[in-house]
């Protein structure tokens, strides 16, 4: 596996990452059990993948948390996202911390390396 620095973050990551969303959602979209999906995470890590991307909206944070052992956590860069809006209304900034806390609980960790606002529209940038 080759590794690189993630943008200007200083974080070293594998050039191939594991995306937990998309059409598959770690196999959840094709009827796999959560245990089987957690095994996908474990296999990816065993093959040297060190960058994992998920989001609250994907419904896979809990599966990633199951598949990620405490011993491996320090060697994995986790990126997750919160949903930016409900309908046409931007989520109040006071809810960002609560959303992060919920993600941490589902991920079974006390930190994430990258936290993004998912689906933010240009008209909301100023806020």
C-alpha positions, -999 to 999 in steps of 0.1 A, spaced: 0 0 0 12 35 -8 7 64 16 5 101 12 -3 133 32 -40 143 31 -40 178 17 -25 203 41 -37 184 72 -4 166 79 -23 133 83 -6 103 66 -32 81 49 -33 52 25 -38 64 -11 -68 40 -12 -95 47 14 -126 29 25 -158 47 17 -187 37 39 -215 53 18 -223 51 -19 -244 24 -34 -230 -4 -12 -229 12 22 -204 -15 33 -228 -42 19 -258 -29 37 -276 -21 5 -273 -57 -7 -286 -73 24 -253 -81 42 -255 -83 80 -238 -57 102 -213 -83 112 -204 -90 76 -201 -53 70 -178 -49 100 -157 -77 85 -153 -56 54 -138 -28 76 -115 -53 93 -103 -67 60 -96 -32 46 -75 -23 76 -57 -56 74 -47 -48 39 -32 -14 49 -61 10 44 -57 38 69 -83 63 57 -120 57 62 -148 80 52 -184 78 66 -212 101 76 -242 101 99 -265 100 69 -249 68 55 -260 48 85 -226 31 87 -209 49 116 -220 22 140 -207 -5 117 -174 12 113 -172 15 151 -178 -23 154 -151 -31 128 -125 -8 142 -106 -22 172 -92 1 199 -57 -12 190 -60 0 154 -78 33 161 -46 53 165 -34 41 130 -67 50 112 -78 84 100 -116 87 103 -135 113 83 -172 117 90 -199 143 82 -230 158 96 -260 168 75 -260 205 70 -297 211 65 -332 198 71 -352 206 40 -342 242 31 -332 252 66 -296 251 78 -291 231 110 -284 255 139 -248 258 148 -256 249 184 -265 214 171 -231 208 155 -215 197 188 -244 174 197 -241 158 162 -204 152 167 -210 137 201 -235 113 185 -211 104 158 -184 97 184 -207 74 203 -216 54 172 -180 52 161 -170 41 196 -141 65 197 -133 98 215 -121 117 184 -124 119 146 -97 133 125 -118 151 99 -153 164 105 -172 178 76 -205 196 70 -222 174 44 -242 190 16 -237 226 25 -251 249 -1 -233 280 -14 -261 302 0 -253 290 35 -215 297 33 -218 331 51 -236 315 81 
